[in-house]
Amino acid sequence: MRIAVVGGGIYGATIAIILAEAGYSVDLIERNTSLLMEASGINQYRLHRGYHYPRSDETIIAAKSSTPLFEEMYTEAIIKDIDHFYCIARERSLTNKDTFLSVCAKHGLNAEAEMTDLVNVDMIEGSFKVEENTIDPQILKLVIEKKLGGAGVRVLLGTSADKKMLSKYDFVVLATYANLGSLTKEVTGVEQSYQYELCEKPILRLPKEFSKKSLVVMDGPFLCIDSYGSTGLFVMGHVQHAIHHSNIGVGPEIPGKFISLLNKGVVVNPAVTNIMLFLDEAKKFFPLTESAEHVGSMFTVRTVLPNLDKTDARPTLVSLVDDKVVTVFAGKIGSCVQAAQEVLSIVKKEEYLSK
């Protein structure tokens, strides 16, 4: 059976590896000239275990079960010597510290009350040290390329998939994230709307006190700061200020001023940036960010299911659209191995039924 996996992000690559290791002939098709160039390579690099989603039991359960599978498959790319802190904002948080602790207890998530000396204690009602790890994106890419080669996957870079091209395969897996809606419609005729968010991820140089620390402010319009791999730099996220444009539909809308910035890695002195809004917010919670240096920003499209703001759920959906096409909608990076195993089960079942 010849299988095409479309999308050279972490999901597509992992699916291709697992299918090839199971004995299938697999082509991994990626429109960019390299792997992990879009959202898989531009994110917060935190491997969630569930702490970040106290309003969604489903997401916590999924993160707890899937993240260990990722850490096992991509061990070399996991950074384990970082202290992770979740700080509950004193005002505007949708979850208070007692609820956060009760949710952690309910799901068996260890959370130790510990105040990091980086935080402004007047701004938070609680600080908790938790058990999470971080991804090194540069090493992850190298590990993936090695595994793809070892599994015998044929990688087709700079190649845009279309209906005609994919018709030559016995089975097709669409794992294109931001391009999933439009490609699924073209290939199968099935239309599915998603919420697309054009996001900015600033890269910062911070004082030495931030070394080996990951900081999250919960649970609302707040920020997070994480290590940017092993570079000594940091990546910042913000629930509101990171999003420059959003739309719901079959595909993302990209305003013209962002086209030259999108998925280009770290852009120095970007023509459009919310960095001052990021830093103004950061200084309220972490005063030492006053001396932060903005190295540059990364821009990409994040894709989520629409109308889930109440719970902030991030499900991973593996769907058999017809007898030869599976779509994979990604929730979090840590779920990719579990999703790949689901795809393998579907492929085996469809192969059996076709005999």
HELIX and SHEET records of a PDB file:
HELIX    1   1 ILE A   10  GLU A   21  1                                  12    
HELIX    2   2 ASP A   57  MET A   73  1                                  17    
HELIX    3   3 THR A   75  ALA A   77  5                                   3    
HELIX    4   4 LYS A   97  LYS A  106  1                                  10    
HELIX    5   5 VAL A  121  MET A  123  5                                   3    
HELIX    6   6 PRO A  137  ALA A  151  1                                  15    
HELIX    7   7 LYS A  163  LEU A  166  1                                   4    
HELIX    8   8 TYR A  177  ASN A  179  5                                   3    
HELIX    9   9 LEU A  180  THR A  188  1                                   9    
HELIX   10  10 LYS A  208  PHE A  210  5                                   3    
HELIX   11  11 GLY A  256  PHE A  258  5                                   3    
HELIX   12  12 ILE A  275  PHE A  285  1                                  11    
HELIX   13  13 PRO A  287  SER A  291  5                                   5    
HELIX   14  14 ILE A  333  SER A  335  5                                   3    
HELIX   15  15 CYS A  336  LEU A  353  1                                  18    
SHEET    1   A 6 ARG A 154  LEU A 156  0                                        
SHEET    2   A 6 SER A  25  ILE A  29  1                                        
SHEET    3   A 6 ARG A   2  VAL A   6  1                                        
SHEET    4   A 6 PHE A 171  LEU A 174  1                                        
SHEET    5   A 6 VAL A 325  PHE A 329  1                                        
SHEET    6   A 6 LEU A 317  ASP A 322 -1                                        
SHEET    1   B 3 ARG A  46  LEU A  47  0                                        
SHEET    2   B 3 ASN A 133  ILE A 135 -1                                        
SHEET    3   B 3 ILE A  78  ILE A  79 -1                                        
SHEET    1   C 8 ALA A 111  ALA A 113  0                                        
SHEET    2   C 8 ILE A 124  VAL A 130 -1                                        
SHEET    3   C 8 ASP A  83  ALA A  89 -1                                        
SHEET    4   C 8 LYS A 213  MET A 218  1                                        
SHEET    5   C 8 LEU A 223  SER A 227 -1                                        
SHEET    6   C 8 PHE A 234  HIS A 238 -1                                        
SHEET    7   C 8 TYR A 194  ARG A 205 -1                                        
SHEET    8   C 8 ILE A 243  GLY A 249 -1                                        
SHEET    1   D 8 ALA A 111  ALA A 113  0                                        
SHEET    2   D 8 ILE A 124  VAL A 130 -1                                        
SHEET    3   D 8 ASP A  83  ALA A  89 -1                                        
SHEET    4   D 8 LYS A 213  MET A 218  1                                        
SHEET    5   D 8 LEU A 223  SER A 227 -1                                        
SHEET    6   D 8 PHE A 234  HIS A 238 -1                                        
SHEET    7   D 8 TYR A 194  ARG A 205 -1                                        
SHEET    8   D 8 GLU A 293  VAL A 304 -1                                        
END                                                                             
